[in-house]
Amino acid sequence: MNLNVVHLVGRVGGDPESKYFESSNSVVCKLTLAVKRRTSKSDEPDWFNLEVWGKTAEVAINFVRKGSLIGVQGSLKFESWVDSVTGDNRSKPVIRVDRLDLLGSKRDTDSNAVESNNQSEF
């Protein structure tokens, strides 16, 4: 049995970077995601590189911004290359996102935003 599934919930570290491929009529979006560990005493999050393709990428491009709270499901892959300066083999882990859930933004959880929303309901 083979299994490669990753589930993460965290805040986006920067606005999405996108690239369109006219030859294949597709789009890719790259993001970073900060995730706090449950058991960590440190305030430092773990950072993950995300890669999103197709219609899911278009959703990310249109609705995700720095600080957005998102949930992702995908698989772990490793990108490999040769460093052009040193000639060393390099690699980095990347989460290939299959599902993206928009869970809110940093502003949505801000107490001022909550108070102003509650006042506007009356």
C-alpha positions as CSV (number, residue, x, y, z in Angstrom):
1,M,0.0,0.0,0.0
2,N,1.3,3.5,-0.9
3,L,0.1,6.6,0.8
4,N,1.2,10.2,0.3
5,V,-1.3,12.6,1.7
6,V,-0.7,15.9,3.5
7,H,-3.3,18.0,5.4
8,L,-2.3,21.5,6.6
9,V,-4.1,24.5,8.1
10,G,-2.2,27.8,8.4
11,R,-1.7,31.4,7.3
12,V,-0.4,32.4,3.9
13,G,3.1,34.0,4.0
14,G,2.7,36.2,0.9
15,D,0.5,37.0,-2.0
16,P,0.3,34.2,-4.6
17,E,2.7,34.1,-7.4
18,S,1.2,32.8,-10.7
19,K,2.4,31.7,-14.0
20,Y,0.2,31.0,-17.1
21,F,1.1,28.5,-19.8
22,E,-0.5,29.4,-23.0
23,S,0.7,26.3,-24.8
24,S,-1.2,24.0,-22.5
25,N,-3.8,26.5,-21.4
26,S,-3.0,26.0,-17.7
27,V,-1.9,28.0,-14.7
28,V,0.2,27.3,-11.6
29,C,0.2,29.3,-8.4
30,K,2.9,29.2,-5.7
31,L,2.4,30.1,-2.1
32,T,4.1,29.7,1.3
33,L,2.1,28.5,4.3
34,A,3.0,29.1,8.0
35,V,1.7,26.3,10.3
36,K,2.1,26.3,14.1
37,R,2.8,22.9,15.7
38,R,0.4,21.8,18.4
39,T,3.2,20.7,20.7
40,S,5.7,23.5,20.0
41,K,6.6,25.9,22.9
42,S,8.1,28.2,20.3
43,D,6.2,30.9,18.4
44,E,8.1,30.1,15.3
45,P,5.9,28.3,12.7
46,D,6.9,25.6,10.2
47,W,7.0,27.0,6.6
48,F,5.7,25.0,3.7
49,N,6.0,25.7,-0.1
50,L,2.7,25.0,-1.9
51,E,2.1,24.4,-5.6
52,V,-1.5,24.7,-6.9
53,W,-2.6,24.0,-10.5
54,G,-5.7,24.6,-12.7
55,K,-9.0,25.9,-11.4
56,T,-7.8,25.5,-7.8
57,A,-4.9,27.8,-8.7
58,E,-7.3,30.4,-10.2
59,V,-9.3,30.4,-6.9
60,A,-6.0,31.0,-4.9
61,I,-5.0,33.8,-7.3
62,N,-8.4,35.5,-6.9
63,F,-9.1,35.0,-3.3
64,V,-6.0,34.2,-1.3
65,R,-3.8,37.0,0.1
66,K,-1.0,37.3,2.6
67,G,-2.4,36.4,6.1
68,S,-5.3,34.4,4.7
69,L,-6.2,31.3,6.8
70,I,-6.5,28.3,4.5
71,G,-6.6,24.6,4.7
72,V,-5.0,22.4,2.0
73,Q,-4.9,18.7,1.1
74,G,-2.3,17.4,-1.3
75,S,0.8,15.3,-1.6
76,L,4.5,15.7,-0.8
77,K,7.0,15.9,-3.7
78,F,10.6,17.0,-3.9
79,E,11.9,19.5,-6.5
80,S,15.5,18.8,-7.5
81,W,18.0,21.0,-9.4
82,V,21.7,21.7,-9.7
83,D,23.0,24.9,-8.1
84,S,24.3,27.1,-10.9
85,V,27.0,28.6,-8.6
86,T,28.3,25.6,-6.7
87,G,27.3,22.8,-9.0
88,D,25.8,21.0,-5.9
89,N,22.6,18.9,-6.2
90,R,19.8,20.7,-4.3
91,S,16.2,19.8,-3.4
92,K,13.3,21.2,-1.5
93,P,10.0,19.7,-0.4
94,V,6.8,21.1,-2.0
95,I,3.2,20.3,-1.2
96,R,1.2,19.7,-4.5
97,V,-2.2,21.0,-3.5
98,D,-5.3,19.1,-4.7
99,R,-7.9,20.8,-2.4
100,L,-7.9,24.3,-1.1
101,D,-10.3,25.5,1.6
102,L,-10.7,29.3,2.3
103,L,-11.1,29.5,6.0
104,G,-10.9,33.3,6.6
105,S,-8.4,36.0,6.7
106,K,-6.3,37.6,9.4
107,R,-8.6,40.7,9.3
108,D,-11.7,38.4,9.9
109,T,-10.3,37.3,13.3
110,D,-9.2,40.7,14.4
111,S,-11.3,41.9,17.3
112,N,-12.0,45.3,15.7
113,A,-13.4,43.6,12.6
114,V,-15.6,41.4,14.7
115,E,-16.9,44.4,16.7
116,S,-17.6,46.4,13.6
117,N,-19.4,43.4,12.0
118,N,-21.5,43.0,15.2
119,Q,-22.5,46.7,15.2
120,S,-23.5,46.6,11.6
121,E,-26.0,43.9,12.2
122,F,-28.2,46.1,14.4
